[in-house]
């Protein structure tokens, strides 16, 4: 069974949802909002970058998502911008 919008199978989305649960409320809210409202509409390259982003350590993710630092990788910088845009909507 596949998930809606081309975002992946239900199992893939469940794994991503679990990966978005970081134990830091700020990160949980930002990452889950993007997964639920923006992930499926993104191109494959952005979805792949999001999966890579979830492997980053929490302190670094928090700095990037709060705009304190920018990711050095352009693909990660793009997905961070998309997450922040989704959160602002």
ChimeraX attribute file (.defattr): number of C-alpha atoms within 10 A of each C-alpha:
attribute: neighborCount
match mode: 1-to-1
recipient: residues
	/A:1	7
	/A:2	12
	/A:3	13
	/A:4	11
	/A:5	10
	/A:6	13
	/A:7	19
	/A:8	17
	/A:9	13
	/A:10	13
	/A:11	12
	/A:12	13
	/A:13	18
	/A:14	12
	/A:15	11
	/A:16	18
	/A:17	15
	/A:18	12
	/A:19	15
	/A:20	23
	/A:21	15
	/A:22	15
	/A:23	9
	/A:24	12
	/A:25	10
	/A:26	12
	/A:27	19
	/A:28	16
	/A:29	14
	/A:30	20
	/A:31	28
	/A:32	20
	/A:33	17
	/A:34	21
	/A:35	20
	/A:36	12
	/A:37	13
	/A:38	17
	/A:39	25
	/A:40	19
	/A:41	14
	/A:42	16
	/A:43	11
	/A:44	13
	/A:45	11
	/A:46	19
	/A:47	19
	/A:48	14
	/A:49	18
	/A:50	24
	/A:51	16
	/A:52	13
	/A:53	20
	/A:54	16
	/A:55	11
	/A:56	11
	/A:57	10
	/A:58	14
	/A:59	10
	/A:60	15
	/A:61	20
	/A:62	17
	/A:63	13
	/A:64	18
	/A:65	22
	/A:66	15
	/A:67	13
	/A:68	9
	/A:69	13
	/A:70	18
	/A:71	18
	/A:72	8
	/A:73	9
	/A:74	11
	/A:75	17
	/A:76	20
	/A:77	18
	/A:78	16
	/A:79	25
	/A:80	26
	/A:81	16
	/A:82	19
	/A:83	22
	/A:84	19
	/A:85	12
	/A:86	18
	/A:87	16
	/A:88	8
	/A:89	6
